[in-house]
Amino acid sequence: MEQSGVVTAEQLNAVLANGGVVLVGSYTRTTRFARQHAGMFFEGRHGHLCVRRGRSSDRLSLARQADGSRVLLVNIIVHGAAPSTSEG
């Protein structure tokens, strides 16, 4: 998966569903997400990138900017690729 600066919940969930791994790291902790965690990433009400945590959720970014970019509050490392959507 190319790191274009814009990471979406759909991209992260697709990587996980395809057998990839997503690492989400803060200053003190890194959490590993694998195939069984597909579907846990979602976009919040104001365009925040979020991840489910029990009955709650953690915000991973500030709201989406006008140009589509996000200011991430954590480091996200993706191992594996999302399935190709192009045909031919």
Secondary structure, DSSP 8 states (H G I E B T S, - for coil): ----S---HHHHHHHHHTT-EEEEE-SS-EEEE-GGGTT-EEE-TTS-EEEEETTEEEE-B----TTS---BSSEEEEES--------
